[in-house]
Amino acid sequence: MYRIDLHGMRHREALLEVEDRILAASQLGPFVMEIITGNSSVLQDKVFKLLDEYEFKYYIPASNLGMIVVNYNLI
């Protein structure tokens, strides 16, 4: 499992980090990635838009509303 912690990053920097990491991981095969966003709904919306652009599946676990879990499966 991969994990990205976006705390302390500016939104632009955070989005570039997420994009680089998810695209690199997807080249290696199926993966699960935790993206720690904190409670910023603005940042979460930007990450959702990015993930939707690349058609990645994701969800926010009920136990941690400051995290997005991306589940990439080739099938």
N, C-alpha and C positions, 0 to 999 in steps of 0.2 A: 504494500500500500504506500502511496505517495502522500506527502503532506506539504502544503504551502501555507505559511503564516504571513498574512498581509498587514499585520499590525505595524504601525509606524511608517508605512509607505504612502506616498501620494497616490491618488487614484490612477493617474496615467501610468506610473511606475508599476503599480499593482496589476493593472490589466495587461501590461507587456509581460510581466512575470508569469501570470496565469496562461496567457496565450503561448508563450515559449514552452512552458513546462507541459501543458496538455498536448500540444502538437508533437513534442519530442517523445513523450510517453506513448502516444498513439502509434508511433512508428515501430515501437517495440512489441506491440500486441495489446491484448486486453489489460485493463487496469482499473483500480479504484483509487481515487484521489480525494483527499480532504482539503478543502480550501477554507482556511480560518479567516473570516472577514470581520469578526466582531459584530457589534450591533448596528453597523452603518447600513441602513436600508438603501441609501443612495449607491454605495459601493456594491451591495448585493445585486441591485438592479442592473448595474453596469456589467457585472460578471455574468448574470443571467443572459443578457443580450449577447455577450461574446460567446457563451456556450451554445446558445440557440443558433448563432451564425454558423457554427461548425457542426451543429446537430448532435451535440453530446447530450446524453441523458443525465439528469441530476435531480437531487432533492435536498431539502433541509430537514435534518433529523429533529424529531420533537424534543429530544433530550438536549439539543444544543442549537438554539436558533441563530447563533453566530457562526455557523459552519454550513458549507455547501459540500455535498458529497457527489462526486462525478463518477459514474459507472460506465466505463467504455468496454463494450463487448463487440467483437467482430461479426457476430452472428446476427 
